[in-house]
Amino acid sequence: MRANILEHKGDFIGYESITVNTAIGFTVTTLVTSDVPKQHAVTAFCRLETAQIRYRLDGTDPTTTEGILLEVGETLIVIGHMNLMRFRAIKTGTTNGVLKVQYGY
């Protein structure tokens, strides 16, 4: 049995499931709460469910051969609001990747 242990000192503010096909980033509206005062996400906890993808954190679109490779079942933690805004991912093959993402601040 595998346990997922997560320590996060802030609150979780959003969740989304991203289908990674062509180059795509996190949904900007999901990175901000609707509360007043609004909170901006500073962390994304991601797990790739299907099909290998590549990603970049510099705002440049990755390609099927350029970018950091993420394999099915691997997790990725992105920290920093600007890094969340610059995140971009693309599928590497013919099958779309599905990335499950939980945001926190």
MIVOFI-685003 format. One record per residue: x, y, z of N, C-alpha, C, O, CB in turn; residue number from 0. Coordinates in Angstrom, 2 decimals. Glycine has a CB too. Example, Ala and Ser with C-alpha at 12.3 -4.5 7.8 and 13.67 -1.06 7.14 Angstrom:
BEGIN
     n_u     n_v     n_w    ca_u    ca_v    ca_w     c_u     c_v     c_w     o_u     o_v     o_w    cb_u    cb_v    cb_w num
   13.19   -5.69    7.80   12.30   -4.50    7.80   13.20   -3.30    7.80   14.24   -3.32    8.46   11.31   -4.47    9.05   0
   12.85   -2.25    7.08   13.67   -1.06    7.14   12.90    0.03    7.87   13.41    1.14    8.04   14.08   -0.60    5.72   1
This chain:
BEGIN
     n_u     n_v     n_w    ca_u    ca_v    ca_w     c_u     c_v     c_w     o_u     o_v     o_w    cb_u    cb_v    cb_w num
    0.84   -1.17    0.00    0.00    0.00    0.00    0.89    1.24    0.00    1.85    1.33    0.77   -0.96   -0.01    1.21   0
    0.58    2.20   -0.87    1.36    3.42   -0.98    0.62    4.57   -0.32   -0.58    4.75   -0.53    1.67    3.74   -2.44   1
    1.35    5.36    0.47    0.74    6.52    1.12    1.27    7.79    0.47    2.46    7.89    0.18    1.03    6.52    2.64   2
    0.40    8.74    0.24    0.80   10.05   -0.25    0.86   10.99    0.95   -0.16   11.26    1.58   -0.17   10.58   -1.35   3
    2.05   11.48    1.25    2.22   12.40    2.37    2.53   13.77    1.79    3.46   13.92    0.99    3.34   11.92    3.34   4
    1.76   14.74    2.21    1.93   16.08    1.67    1.94   17.08    2.82    1.00   17.14    3.61    0.82   16.43    0.65   5
    3.01   17.85    2.89    3.07   18.92    3.89    2.99   20.24    3.14    3.83   20.53    2.29    4.37   18.83    4.76   6
    2.00   21.01    3.46    1.81   22.32    2.84    1.29   23.25    3.93    0.26   22.98    4.54    0.82   22.25    1.61   7
    1.99   24.33    4.16    1.67   25.22    5.28    0.50   26.16    4.99   -0.09   26.70    5.93    2.87   26.03    5.64   8
    0.14   26.36    3.72   -0.97   27.24    3.37   -2.24   26.46    3.12   -2.35   25.29    3.50   -0.62   28.07    2.15   9
   -3.19   27.10    2.50   -4.45   26.46    2.14   -4.44   26.06    0.68   -3.72   26.65   -0.13   -5.64   27.39    2.44  10
   -5.24   25.06    0.35   -5.42   24.69   -1.05   -6.57   25.51   -1.60   -7.62   25.61   -0.97   -5.68   23.16   -1.21  11
   -6.37   26.10   -2.77   -7.36   27.05   -3.29   -7.99   26.62   -4.61   -8.95   27.25   -5.06   -6.73   28.39   -3.46  12
   -7.48   25.60   -5.24   -8.07   25.21   -6.52   -7.56   23.88   -7.00   -6.57   23.35   -6.50   -7.80   26.27   -7.56  13
   -8.25   23.35   -7.98   -7.91   22.05   -8.57   -8.33   22.08  -10.03   -9.32   22.71  -10.39   -8.62   20.87   -7.80  14
   -7.57   21.41  -10.86   -8.00   21.21  -12.24   -7.35   19.97  -12.82   -6.32   19.49  -12.35   -7.66   22.43  -13.09  15
   -7.99   19.46  -13.85   -7.47   18.35  -14.63   -7.17   18.92  -16.02   -8.06   19.40  -16.71   -8.49   17.13  -14.69  16
   -5.90   18.86  -16.41   -5.48   19.45  -17.69   -5.21   18.35  -18.70   -4.43   17.43  -18.44   -4.21   20.33  -17.50  17
   -5.86   18.43  -19.84   -5.56   17.54  -20.95   -4.44   18.18  -21.75   -4.63   19.25  -22.34   -6.84   17.26  -21.85  18
   -3.29   17.54  -21.77   -2.10   18.09  -22.42   -2.03   17.53  -23.84   -1.78   16.34  -24.04   -0.80   17.75  -21.62  19
   -2.24   18.40  -24.80   -2.18   18.06  -26.21   -1.14   18.99  -26.83    0.06   18.69  -26.79   -3.58   18.20  -26.91  20
   -1.58   20.08  -27.41   -0.64   21.11  -27.86   -0.17   21.89  -26.63   -0.72   21.72  -25.55   -1.30   22.06  -28.91  21
    0.83   22.74  -26.80    1.41   23.47  -25.67    0.32   24.21  -24.89   -0.46   24.97  -25.45    2.47   24.45  -26.15  22
    0.31   23.96  -23.57   -0.73   24.51  -22.69   -0.12   24.81  -21.34    0.88   24.20  -20.94   -1.92   23.51  -22.55  23
   -0.72   25.77  -20.63   -0.29   26.10  -19.28   -1.40   25.86  -18.29   -2.47   25.35  -18.64    0.18   27.56  -19.21  24
   -1.15   26.24  -17.04   -2.20   26.17  -16.03   -3.26   27.22  -16.36   -2.95   28.24  -16.97   -1.61   26.40  -14.60  25
   -4.51   26.98  -15.97   -5.59   27.92  -16.20   -5.44   29.09  -15.24   -5.50   28.92  -14.02   -6.98   27.23  -16.02  26
   -5.23   30.28  -15.80   -4.92   31.46  -14.99   -6.00   31.75  -13.95   -5.68   32.11  -12.82   -4.75   32.67  -15.89  27
   -7.26   31.59  -14.31   -8.34   31.88  -13.36   -8.35   30.91  -12.18   -8.90   31.23  -11.13   -9.69   31.84  -14.06  28
   -7.77   29.75  -12.34   -7.68   28.77  -11.25   -6.58   29.13  -10.27   -6.56   28.62   -9.14   -7.44   27.36  -11.82  29
   -5.66   29.99  -10.67   -4.52   30.36   -9.83   -4.86   31.45   -8.81   -4.01   31.83   -8.01   -3.39   30.83  -10.70  30
   -6.11   31.95   -8.84   -6.52   33.03   -7.94   -7.86   32.65   -7.31   -8.74   32.14   -8.01   -6.62   34.39   -8.70  31
   -8.02   32.90   -6.01   -9.30   32.61   -5.34  -10.31   33.70   -5.68   -9.94   34.77   -6.15   -9.11   32.51   -3.81  32
  -11.56   33.42   -5.45  -12.61   34.42   -5.63  -12.86   35.20   -4.34  -13.70   36.09   -4.30  -13.92   33.76   -6.11  33
  -12.11   34.85   -3.28  -12.26   35.52   -1.98  -11.80   36.97   -2.07  -11.05   37.35   -2.96  -11.46   34.77   -0.90  34
  -12.27   37.76   -1.12  -11.77   39.13   -0.98  -11.09   39.19    0.39  -11.79   38.97    1.38  -12.92   40.22   -1.11  35
   -9.81   39.45    0.53   -8.89   39.74   -0.56   -8.51   38.45   -1.30   -8.46   37.37   -0.71   -7.62   40.44   -0.03  36
   -8.26   38.59   -2.58   -7.95   37.42   -3.40   -6.57   36.87   -3.03   -5.65   37.62   -2.70   -8.00   37.78   -4.89  37
   -6.45   35.56   -3.11   -5.19   34.88   -2.87   -4.66   34.30   -4.18   -5.42   33.71   -4.95   -5.36   33.76   -1.80  38
   -3.38   34.48   -4.43   -2.75   33.92   -5.62   -2.06   32.62   -5.27   -1.36   32.54   -4.26   -1.75   34.93   -6.24  39
   -2.25   31.61   -6.09   -1.56   30.33   -5.87   -0.06   30.54   -5.98    0.42   31.29   -6.82   -2.04   29.27   -6.88  40
    0.68   29.85   -5.12    2.13   29.90   -5.18    2.73   28.49   -5.33    3.94   28.33   -5.48    2.69   30.57   -3.92  41
    1.87   27.49   -5.29    2.33   26.11   -5.41    1.34   25.28   -6.23    0.12   25.43   -6.08    2.53   25.48   -4.02  42
    1.86   24.42   -7.08    1.02   23.46   -7.81    1.59   22.07   -7.57    2.76   21.81   -7.86    0.96   23.80   -9.34  43
    0.76   21.18   -7.06    1.12   19.79   -6.85    0.50   19.01   -8.01   -0.73   18.93   -8.11    0.63   19.25   -5.44  44
    1.32   18.43   -8.87    0.84   17.81  -10.11    1.20   16.34  -10.16    2.24   15.92   -9.66    1.43   18.53  -11.33  45
    0.32   15.55  -10.77    0.59   14.14  -11.04    0.13   13.83  -12.44   -1.00   14.15  -12.82   -0.12   13.20   -9.99  46
    1.01   13.21  -13.22    0.69   12.85  -14.60    0.00   11.49  -14.61    0.57   10.49  -14.18    1.96   12.83  -15.48  47
   -1.24   11.47  -15.11   -2.05   10.25  -15.11   -1.86    9.40  -16.36   -1.78    8.18  -16.28   -3.51   10.61  -14.97  48
   -1.77   10.05  -17.51   -1.66    9.29  -18.76   -0.67    9.96  -19.71   -0.59   11.19  -19.74   -3.03    9.16  -19.44  49
    0.07    9.21  -20.45    0.93    9.64  -21.56    1.97   10.69  -21.18    1.66   11.75  -20.65    0.08   10.18  -22.65  50
    3.18   10.36  -21.46    4.35   11.18  -21.23    4.18   12.60  -21.82    3.61   12.78  -22.89    5.58   10.51  -21.84  51
    4.70   13.60  -21.08    4.69   14.98  -21.55    6.07   15.61  -21.34    6.93   15.05  -20.66    3.60   15.80  -20.80  52
    6.27   16.76  -21.94    7.44   17.60  -21.68    6.94   18.95  -21.19    5.88   19.41  -21.60    8.34   17.75  -22.95  53
    7.72   19.58  -20.30    7.30   20.88  -19.77    8.49   21.82  -19.67    9.65   21.40  -19.62    6.63   20.72  -18.41  54
    8.16   23.12  -19.62    9.14   24.17  -19.39    8.55   25.17  -18.41    7.33   25.33  -18.32    9.55   24.87  -20.73  55
    9.43   25.84  -17.67    9.00   26.81  -16.67    9.47   28.23  -16.99    9.40   29.12  -16.13    9.52   26.41  -15.30  56
    9.93   28.45  -18.21   10.44   29.78  -18.58    9.49   30.54  -19.50    9.86   31.58  -20.05   11.80   29.64  -19.25  57
    8.27   30.03  -19.68    7.29   30.70  -20.52    7.39   30.35  -21.99    6.56   30.79  -22.78    7.43   32.17  -20.37  58
    8.39   29.57  -22.36    8.57   29.13  -23.74    7.85   27.81  -23.96    7.91   26.92  -23.10   10.07   29.01  -24.09  59
    7.17   27.66  -25.09    6.49   26.40  -25.37    7.50   25.27  -25.56    8.46   25.43  -26.32    5.61   26.53  -26.62  60
    7.31   24.15  -24.87    8.15   22.98  -25.13    7.74   22.37  -26.47    6.73   22.74  -27.05    8.03   21.93  -23.99  61
    8.54   21.44  -26.94    8.20   20.67  -28.14    8.18   19.20  -27.75    8.43   18.86  -26.59    9.21   20.94  -29.32  62
    7.88   18.34  -28.69    7.85   16.91  -28.38    9.23   16.36  -28.05    9.35   15.26  -27.51    7.26   16.13  -29.56  63
   10.30   17.12  -28.38   11.66   16.67  -28.10   12.45   17.61  -27.20   13.56   17.27  -26.78   12.40   16.50  -29.39  64
   11.91   18.80  -26.88   12.60   19.77  -26.03   11.76   20.12  -24.82   10.55   20.36  -24.94   12.94   21.04  -26.82  65
   12.38   20.14  -23.67   11.71   20.40  -22.41   12.02   19.26  -21.45   12.66   18.28  -21.83   10.17   20.56  -22.61  66
   11.57   19.40  -20.24   11.84   18.39  -19.22   10.77   17.30  -19.32    9.57   17.58  -19.34   11.86   19.01  -17.79  67
   11.21   16.06  -19.39   10.32   14.92  -19.57    9.65   14.54  -18.25   10.31   14.46  -17.21   11.09   13.71  -20.14  68
    8.34   14.32  -18.30    7.59   13.83  -17.15    6.89   12.54  -17.58    6.13   12.52  -18.55    6.54   14.90  -16.63  69
    7.16   11.48  -16.84    6.61   10.17  -17.16    5.30    9.92  -16.41    5.05   10.53  -15.37    7.64    9.07  -16.82  70
    4.48    9.04  -16.95    3.21    8.66  -16.31    3.48    8.19  -14.88    4.37    7.38  -14.64    2.49    7.55  -17.13  71
    2.69    8.71  -13.94    2.82    8.35  -12.53    3.77    9.24  -11.75    3.77    9.19  -10.52    3.29    6.95  -12.43  72
    4.56   10.05  -12.43    5.47   10.95  -11.73    4.72   12.19  -11.24    3.68   12.57  -11.77    6.63   11.36  -12.63  73
    5.29   12.80  -10.21    4.72   14.03   -9.67    5.67   15.18   -9.94    6.87   15.01  -10.12    4.44   13.89   -8.15  74
    5.09   16.36   -9.96    5.84   17.59  -10.18    5.28   18.62   -9.22    4.06   18.80   -9.14    5.75   18.08  -11.67  75
    6.14   19.31   -8.50    5.72   20.40   -7.63    6.33   21.67   -8.19    7.55   21.79   -8.29    6.16   20.16   -6.13  76
    5.49   22.62   -8.55    5.94   23.90   -9.07    5.71   24.94   -7.97    4.60   25.07   -7.45    5.18   24.30  -10.41  77
    6.77   25.67   -7.61    6.69   26.64   -6.53    7.00   28.04   -7.07    7.96   28.23   -7.81    7.67   26.27   -5.39  78
    6.17   29.00   -6.69    6.35   30.38   -7.09    5.28   30.80   -8.09    5.07   30.13   -9.10    7.74   30.59   -7.69  79
    4.60   31.92   -7.79    3.49   32.35   -8.65    3.94   32.60  -10.09    3.24   32.21  -11.02    2.85   33.62   -8.08  80
    5.08   33.24  -10.28    5.55   33.50  -11.65    5.89   32.19  -12.37    5.66   32.09  -13.58    6.78   34.42  -11.63  81
    6.42   31.20  -11.66    6.69   29.90  -12.28    5.38   29.24  -12.71    5.33   28.60  -13.76    7.46   28.98  -11.30  82
    4.32   29.40  -11.90    3.02   28.85  -12.28    2.50   29.53  -13.54    1.93   28.88  -14.42    2.00   29.02  -11.12  83
    2.70   30.83  -13.63    2.23   31.58  -14.79    3.01   31.20  -16.05    2.47   31.26  -17.15    2.35   33.08  -14.53  84
    4.28   30.82  -15.90    5.13   30.50  -17.06    5.12   29.03  -17.44    5.65   28.67  -18.48    6.55   30.92  -16.78  85
    4.52   28.16  -16.62    4.49   26.71  -16.90    3.82   26.44  -18.24    2.75   26.98  -18.53    3.74   25.96  -15.77  86
    4.45   25.60  -19.06    3.90   25.16  -20.35    4.23   23.69  -20.52    5.33   23.25  -20.17    4.48   26.01  -21.54  87
    3.28   22.91  -21.07    3.49   21.47  -21.27    2.92   21.06  -22.62    2.04   21.72  -23.17    2.82   20.65  -20.13  88
    3.44   19.95  -23.16    2.98   19.40  -24.44    3.12   17.87  -24.38    3.99   17.35  -23.69    3.80   20.00  -25.64  89
    2.27   17.17  -25.12    2.40   15.71  -25.18    3.60   15.36  -26.06    3.99   16.14  -26.92    1.10   15.05  -25.74  90
    4.19   14.18  -25.84    5.35   13.77  -26.62    4.98   12.82  -27.75    5.72   12.71  -28.73    6.36   13.11  -25.72  91
    3.85   12.15  -27.64    3.45   11.17  -28.65    2.07   11.46  -29.18    1.66   12.62  -29.27    3.50    9.76  -28.08  92
    1.35   10.41  -29.53    0.02   10.58  -30.12   -1.09   10.63  -29.08   -2.20   11.07  -29.38   -0.25    9.46  -31.09  93
   -0.81   10.18  -27.86   -1.82   10.16  -26.80   -1.68   11.40  -25.92   -0.58   11.78  -25.53   -1.69    8.88  -25.95  94
   -2.81   12.03  -25.61   -2.81   13.20  -24.73   -2.41   12.79  -23.32   -2.75   11.71  -22.85   -4.19   13.88  -24.72  95
   -1.68   13.67  -22.65   -1.39   13.49  -21.24   -2.51   14.10  -20.42   -3.14   15.06  -20.85   -0.02   14.11  -20.87  96
   -2.77   13.56  -19.25   -3.74   14.14  -18.32   -2.99   14.46  -17.04   -2.45   13.57  -16.39   -4.96   13.18  -18.05  97
   -2.96   15.74  -16.70   -2.24   16.22  -15.53   -3.24   16.68  -14.49   -4.02   17.60  -14.74   -1.27   17.36  -15.91  98
   -3.24   16.05  -13.32   -4.11   16.43  -12.21   -3.34   17.42  -11.34   -2.22   17.14  -10.93   -4.56   15.17  -11.38  99
   -3.95   18.58  -11.05   -3.24   19.66  -10.37   -4.05   20.20   -9.20   -5.23   20.50   -9.33   -2.91   20.79  -11.35 100
   -3.39   20.30   -8.04   -3.98   20.92   -6.85   -3.13   22.15   -6.54   -1.91   22.06   -6.41   -4.03   19.92   -5.61 101
   -3.80   23.33   -6.41   -3.10   24.58   -6.17   -3.19   24.98   -4.71   -4.19   24.72   -4.04   -3.67   25.69   -7.06 102
   -2.12   25.62   -4.22   -2.11   26.11   -2.85   -1.44   27.46   -2.76   -0.72   27.87   -3.67   -1.43   25.13   -1.94 103
   -1.68   28.15   -1.63   -0.97   29.41   -1.38   -0.41   29.42    0.02    0.22   30.40    0.43   -1.90   30.62   -1.59 104
